[in-house]
Amino acid sequence: MIPIVSLSDSVSFIFCVIAALKLYSSYRKTRDPRVGYFLKFYVFLGIFFGFLSTPGILVFDPFMIELFSLNFGLFFLYIAVAYFLGIPLE
């Protein structure tokens, strides 16, 4: 069976990493804290998608799928949302 959801999460992971690299180069030039928060948002969102892409590609045990994709992944998603909500306050 082809893990379509895991493959699409892998593509989202790659896009988040590319966006984070571009934001990092912009942040190094400007040192704007809003760009820094946006950079951290994409870094943690990329980590979230990295954890979501592991089931079906790297991990096949149901307990490890729950541990990786749900617990660890959602932890990094919550951190990403916290940084995203902090952008307008800066």
C-alpha positions as CSV (number, residue, x, y, z in Angstrom):
1,M,0.0,0.0,0.0
2,I,1.3,3.4,-0.9
3,P,1.3,5.9,2.1
4,I,-0.1,8.8,0.2
5,V,-0.6,10.9,3.4
6,S,3.0,10.4,4.5
7,L,4.2,11.3,1.0
8,S,2.2,14.5,1.0
9,D,3.5,15.3,4.4
10,S,7.0,14.8,3.2
11,V,6.4,17.3,0.4
12,S,5.1,19.8,2.9
13,F,8.2,19.1,5.0
14,I,10.4,20.0,2.1
15,F,8.5,23.2,1.3
16,C,8.8,24.2,5.0
17,V,12.5,23.6,5.0
18,I,12.9,25.7,1.8
19,A,10.8,28.5,3.3
20,A,12.8,28.4,6.5
21,L,16.1,28.6,4.6
22,K,14.9,31.6,2.7
23,L,13.6,33.3,5.8
24,Y,16.9,32.6,7.6
25,S,18.8,34.4,4.9
26,S,16.4,37.3,5.2
27,Y,16.6,37.3,9.0
28,R,20.5,37.4,8.8
29,K,20.3,40.6,6.7
30,T,17.6,42.5,8.6
31,R,17.6,41.1,12.2
32,D,13.9,42.0,12.3
33,P,12.2,40.1,15.2
34,R,9.0,39.6,13.2
35,V,11.0,37.7,10.5
36,G,12.7,35.7,13.3
37,Y,9.3,34.7,14.7
38,F,8.1,33.7,11.2
39,L,11.4,31.8,10.7
40,K,10.8,29.9,14.0
41,F,7.2,29.2,12.9
42,Y,8.4,27.5,9.7
43,V,11.2,25.6,11.5
44,F,8.8,24.1,14.0
45,L,6.1,23.5,11.3
46,G,8.7,21.7,9.3
47,I,9.6,19.5,12.3
48,F,5.9,18.8,12.7
49,F,5.6,17.7,9.1
50,G,8.7,15.7,9.5
51,F,7.1,13.7,12.3
52,L,3.9,13.3,10.3
53,S,5.8,11.9,7.4
54,T,7.4,9.0,9.4
55,P,4.4,6.7,9.6
56,G,4.1,4.6,6.5
57,I,7.6,5.4,5.3
58,L,10.0,4.7,8.2
59,V,7.8,3.4,11.0
60,F,5.2,0.6,10.8
61,D,4.5,-0.2,14.4
62,P,1.2,1.3,15.6
63,F,2.5,2.4,19.0
64,M,5.5,4.2,17.4
65,I,3.2,5.8,14.8
66,E,1.0,7.2,17.6
67,L,4.1,8.3,19.6
68,F,5.8,10.0,16.7
69,S,3.0,11.5,14.6
70,L,0.5,12.4,17.3
71,N,2.4,13.1,20.4
72,F,5.7,14.5,19.3
73,G,4.3,16.1,16.1
74,L,1.5,17.9,17.9
75,F,4.0,19.2,20.5
76,F,6.0,21.0,17.7
77,L,2.8,22.2,16.0
78,Y,1.7,23.9,19.3
79,I,5.1,25.6,19.5
80,A,4.8,26.7,15.9
81,V,1.4,28.2,16.5
82,A,2.7,30.0,19.6
83,Y,5.4,31.7,17.5
84,F,2.9,32.5,14.8
85,L,0.6,34.2,17.3
86,G,3.5,36.2,18.6
87,I,4.2,37.9,15.3
88,P,1.6,40.6,15.6
89,L,2.6,41.4,19.2
90,E,6.2,42.2,18.3
